[in-house]
Amino acid sequence: MSGFRSGTIAIFGRPNVGKSTLINRVLGHRLLITSPKPQTTRHRILGIKTTAQAQFLYLDTPGLVGGGKGALARHMDGAVAQALGEADCLVMVAACPRLQEEDERALQFVRDHLRGRALILALNKVDRMPDKAQLLPLMAELGRRGTFAEIVPLSARDGSNVDALERVIEAALPVQAALYPEDQLSDRNDRFLAAEFIREQVFRRFAKEIPYVTTVDIESFRVERRLVRIEAVIYVEKEGQKAILVGEGGAGLKAVGTAARHTLEGHLGRKVYLGLWVKVRGGWSDDARALRSLGYADDN
């Protein structure tokens, strides 16, 4: 197809600026998990959008923590570095009304990976700015830096001006044939996404430290005639964390399972049986071998 463009777009930035929400918006499908808590995203995940003119391969990345301690933090920063290294287009997401210190660290990190490629700034959450008159001075200030090829203000939450970002990205992609079938949505399979949807509900329903010491392992994923049967284990690091997650009379775990099942049924388009258990696996988040066994090595 003459003039067709296709390529990878690395979406990066500090934790909790709306990277996953933005990709879900452009895909028109709830592929990536979100929550109000930082570092919800732990893996490098590809979301694919194909139009008549282009194929966009969006690489969602963990929030860039830069020098974080522990094996999991190092894994997450490594996933970001790999995505930046292989992408055709780099999009930094920041949140209004100003760049924060963590944004500046993310910007410093990406400068080592530009290699002549254009850097686009997606200035997210403009819908939350109480005084919209501050937007133009902010964009002018950022533009004077000469760092960004384009600055696009938008709202991933309500979709405002997201189409403008897509036009800017499309122009930055190389002219080449599509790399994936036009009906493919991701490079990750439904088994992987099931673990993500379960973990999302842990993040959404539990406060403070509990979300960060949990991970999910899918023990079985069977597509049967009338439903999909999924058995999964949520791992924590201490017995006390297990007790909080399970809740009185199993209420906490039941709430996680019910919400995750509804999300899975929406994604898969069919009924789901979801069996959940909670087990203790001490120190898994700082154990490189444990991370590999739980699927984290697949990103690097």
TAFENVEN-V11463 format. One record per helix or strand of 3 or more residues. SS is the DSSP state (H for helix, E for strand). FROM is the first residue (numbers start at 1). LEN is the number of residues. Records with the same first field share a line. If there is no record, write none. Layout:
# TAFENVEN-V11463
SS=FROM-LEN / FROM-LEN
This chain:
# TAFENVEN-V11463
E=5-8 / 45-6 / 54-7 / 89-7 / 119-6 / 150-4 / 215-9 / 228-9 / 272-9
H=19-9 / 71-16 / 101-11 / 126-3 / 134-10 / 162-11 / 190-16 / 210-4 / 239-8 / 248-21 / 284-3 / 288-6 / 296-4
